[in-house]
Amino acid sequence: MNQEKRIEIFRRLREANPHPTTELKYGNTFQLLIAVMLSAQSTDVGVNKATRALFRKVRTPQAMLRLGEEGLKKYIKTIGLYNTKAKNIIRTCEILVEKYHGKVPDTREALEALPGVGRKTANVVLNIAFGQPTIAVDTHIFRVCNRTGLAPGKNVNEVERKLLKVVPDEFRHDAHHWLILLGRYTCVARTPRCGSCVIEDLCEYRHKPEI
């Protein structure tokens, strides 16, 4: 795919959705971090259901520590891998209190040092909470980038590297949101909804379903 086509793809995505954001519900940066940690291998809808009551009670790492691991599990037991996630969240809260006075750090190195926080989670937090032009590649974005030809790669890190190289600066901050929404609702896994896609004529997918 040439760069002219890539620019037009992002221009159209921006025109269709000028101010995209995450579908996770949260009230502050700490809650965002927790929601993103919980979203690994889970849906945003499922996370939002679990955190609705949790976030009414817990707005800080200190409050999460008072709740404790067993208390946290009662709120998130509907989420996949909740035992491991609860353990990581409590340990992360301990570190936030001990090292950062209860604040969420704004560097990749510090975020990725937290238990249960990988590169994708760090990218999401850096982008949404701190306005950094990071691109978090999940399964939706990986699929979209390979299927369309936008930034094909063998793994998520390769796709991320390519996106950072080819996405123009003016689109980089919102690129993650546009691509994840495209993959979640239009360029879906089994049968892409090409007929309702705003970039159908720019996409290089060879097996578009007949309309």
N, C-alpha and C positions, 0 to 999 in steps of 0.2 A: 504494500500500500504506500502511495506517495504522500508527501507531507501536505500537499494542497488538499487532498481528500480528508486527511486527518483533521485539518483545521476546520473544514466544512462540517465534519461530524460534530465537533465540539461547539461550533457556532450554532448548529441546529439544536443540540441538547440544551445549550444555554437559553436559546430563544423559547424552547418548550418549558423550561423550568429555571428561571433566572436566579432563584435563591434556594438551592437544594440544601438539605440538611439530613442528619441521621433520623431514623424512625424510632430510635431508642428514646424513652422518656426519662428525663433526669432534671434535677433542680440546681445542681452545682457541679463543679469539676470533679469532686470526689465521687459523687453519685454516677457521673459519666464513666469514670474509671471502673467502678464496680459493675455497671451495666455492660460495658464492653467485655470485661473479664467473664461475665456470666454468659455472654452471647456466643462464645466459642462452641462450635458444633451444636448450636441451638438457634431458634428463630428469634427475631426481634419481638414478634408478637408474644411468644412464650415468656421471654425475659420481662417484657412490660407487665404481663399479668402477675408475675412473681414479685416484681419490685414495687408495684403500686402500693401495697401495704408496708413493705419493708422501708421504702423511702419516706413514708410518713413518720416512721419511728427513728430512722437513722439518716442523719445528714452529715456526720463527721466520722473520721476514723475512731475517735474516742468513744462515740456512741456505739459504733460497731463492736468495739472491744468489750463494752459493757454488755452487749447482747450475747457475745460469745459464740463459739463455733456451733454448739448444739442449738442455740437459739436461732442462729442464722439458717441452719439447715431446715428449720420448720417453715421458713419463708420460701426457700428455693428448692424444695424437694421435688417439684415438678420439672425442674431443669436437668438436662443430661449432665452426668458427671458431677452432681451436686456435692458429693462428699469431698472430692478433691478440690473443687472450687471453693468450698467453705473453708477448708484448711488454708488454701493459698490466700484467700481474702483476709482472714484473720492475721496471718503472718505479715501480709502486706501492710495492714493497718498498724501493726506493731512497729514496722520500719518507718512508716509515715510519721508516726508520733515521735519515735526515738531520734530520727535523723532530720526530719523536715518540718517539725513543729506542727504536724497535722495537715500540712499542705501537700498537694500533688506536685511533684517536680516537673519542670518544663524542658528537660533534656532527654534525648533518646537513651543515653547511657544509664541515667538514673532510673528511668521507667523500666527498661529491659532488665534491670537488676532486681526488680520486684518479683516475688514468687507468682507464677501464673500469668506474667505479662511478657508476651513475645513481641516480635517485630510488628505484626499486624495491629495488635492492641495499642502498642506505643504510637504507631502511625495515626490511628484514629484519634487518640487523645491529643497528640501534638497538633493535628489538623483542626479539630473541632474546638478544643479548649484554648489553644494557644495560637491559632491562626497560621500555623506553619504549612507550607505547600507540599505536604507529604501525600503519598498515594498508597493506601492500604489495599493490598490485593487479597481478596477472599475467593471462594469458589465461583461466585457469580462473575466477578471481574475477570478471573482467569478464563472462564468459559467465553465471555464476550470478546476478550482480546484475541483469543485463538480463533474463534469462529468467524469473526468479522475480518480478521487480518490486521486489526489495528496495532497490536503489539504481541505477536505470537511468541510463546516461550514454553519450555519443557516443564517449568515449575514456577511457583508464585514469585520467587525472588528474581528469576529471569524476566518475567513479565513486568515486575516493578521497575527493574533497571531500564527496560526498554521504554516504559511509559515516561519515566523521568527524563529520558533522552529525547523523546519525540513530542511530548505534550507541551505546547507553547506556554510561556509564563502566565499569560492572561487567563488561561483555563485551568492551571495546575491546582489551585486551591480547591476547586469544586469538582475536579475530574473524578475523584473517588466516588462522590455521591451520585453523579450522573450515571456512571458505569454500573454501580451496584443496583440502582433503581431500574436501569435498562435490563440487567440480567435477572432481576427479581420478578419483574412484571411483564416484560416483552420478549426478551431473548432467553426464554426459559429453557430448562435442560432438555426435556424430551422433544417437544415440537415447538420451535420458536414461532412467535406470533408475528411473522414478517409483514403481513398485510397492514398491521397497525403500528409499524415501526417508522419513526421519523427519519431514520438513516438507511432504509431498505435499499435504496438505489446506490448508496455509497459502500454498502457492505459487500465483502468479497466471499461470503459463504457460498459454496458451490451446490449445496443441497437444499435450497430454499423450498419449502412446501408449496405445492400448487394451490393457488387461491380459487 
